[in-house]
């Protein structure tokens, strides 16, 4: 039995645990499968399970088809070795909805009773993860929009380049074009470079690689918007580049397809 002072302290700790926004789970580390002996209000709110639903069970009810098996194995190994572990999981609420869970588990040994426990701290990072996925999707769309492929007539598409053509952007552009050529039947690709911010050797080298790609796919590459400065750089950089048909405007190139 607890004395009044110890009972007061215990009640304060329980109240504090129930006020926190994170989920708190305590399991019995001396029993098979580490059954749950305590969950706070945060756990109930995050998972949708009440303490009555989970008491005496383990946390496997939170796992599902999209839960990372390697993370589960990492947890099992840490519990076996009684060591700290921190993992990121896709878990499932009671209603079947997925939530993203940053889970930390630590072993606890009570010297007075000689018993072992595990305490798990759940942090629901669903909102942050969804924002992250939206941001990644938005960045991907911006990258695609920065190198749009515009079909202008049967068998002909235009690729207008605007801004700087870094190696990273060139690789993204190459992947987009390759994907486009896989599903579209075109004979001519007109690359308009009048909007490029700078003409340098890196741009020229990337264009040589791009020319090789179009040749392998059987597509004829045409350049428009070539300035005299860039034309001189291209001629000096590689003798193969003058073989690319060049025109002052896209309209002029379309007259020659």
Secondary structure, DSSP 8 states (H G I E B T S, - for coil): ---HHHHHHHHHHHHHHHHSSSEEEEEETTSTT--EEEE-HHHHHHH---HHHHTTS-GGGG--TTS-HHHHHHHHHHHHHT--EEEEEEEE-TTS-EEEEEEEEEEEEETTTTEEEEEEEEEE-HHHHHHHHHHHHHHHHHHHHHT-EEEEETTEEEEEEEE---HHHHHHHHHHHHHHHHH---SEEEEEEEEES---HHHHHHHHHHHHHHHHTT-EEEEES--HHHHHHHHHH-TTGGGSEEESSHHHHHTT-
